[in-house]
Amino acid sequence: MRYYTVFITLFFSCFGLKGQNYVDVAKFSYTSVPSSGFEGVTSGENSIAQTTLLTSVPIKISDSLALLTGIDYENHYLKLQPFQDTVSMNIVTLKLGVNIKHNKKLSGTYMLLPKIASDFGGFSNAFQIGGLALLKYQLNDQTKLVFGEYINKELFGILNVPILGVYHKSKNEKLEVDIKFPIVGFSDYKVQKNLRLGADFLMIVRTFDLTKNGLDTFYVHMASNEVAGYFQLDLLKESLIIKGKAVYAMFDYGKYGDNDQTPFGMLGWYPGDERSRINPLFNSALGFKIQAIYRFQL
């Protein structure tokens, strides 16, 4: 029992949480868009599947400092062009960082994010390096303000994303809002003891080096944008979270030559982008998503 208490305290100290009284240690998700197609193409439907497994492990150094680590994995399975074979693209990210409690109200998370992103047929052009900085300011017992920046060296150039957000949980703990715009956010409401209803959004950019089946001179620039409505089941005293989602998927996987780059990007804004896209645009479509989260309650 003593070890369990120390372990829970470790997680609490690592993330400096007061309004958000839990830590998600592992997240699994599977997204399926069974009938996506290509813009301007009347046949040749495309089934898109995305699978992710995210892990986080904090290591307490002191009351104000913790090391943060973990490994994230993603797989994207789809056709890049009509009437061609499917491709399987993967990304593995190592998370290395620290959480610092600067004072009673302000804490910061600073992460180095080296990653491998390719179809795993080769790794010569698959390495990427990025970083994340997030500052959290405790406004009151229910609300935190979030400011940050995400930067990654993608295959097209530098991706730079400023982050502005808020976390709020009502005093009766029924309403919860967590937004880190423009990347991710959700809002849900507890309608019964173990049931929540809510909505969320996710906007991410990835690039993958292609190496198999004669595609070794190309890369993929993915923009994965989705909005969803969901139900959430809180099981095992809210340690196991299951979400079922209806998703409107605005997925796109652009195919470009390896030397075709743009100097700067910011989640959909690429000034001076003169790249020549090889494959058609993807149509938006409906899909579903299943998530399972292993959560420590604090």
MOBEL-V115196 format. One record per helix or strand of 3 or more residues. SS is the DSSP state (H for helix, E for strand). FROM is the first residue (numbers start at 1). TO is the last residue. If there is no record, write none. Layout:
ss=SS from=FROM to=TO
ss=SS from=FROM to=TO
This chain:
ss=H from=2 to=15
ss=E from=22 to=36
ss=E from=46 to=55
ss=E from=57 to=62
ss=E from=65 to=79
ss=E from=86 to=101
ss=E from=106 to=118
ss=E from=127 to=138
ss=E from=143 to=153
ss=E from=158 to=169
ss=E from=175 to=181
ss=E from=184 to=192
ss=E from=195 to=209
ss=E from=218 to=235
ss=E from=240 to=257
ss=E from=285 to=297
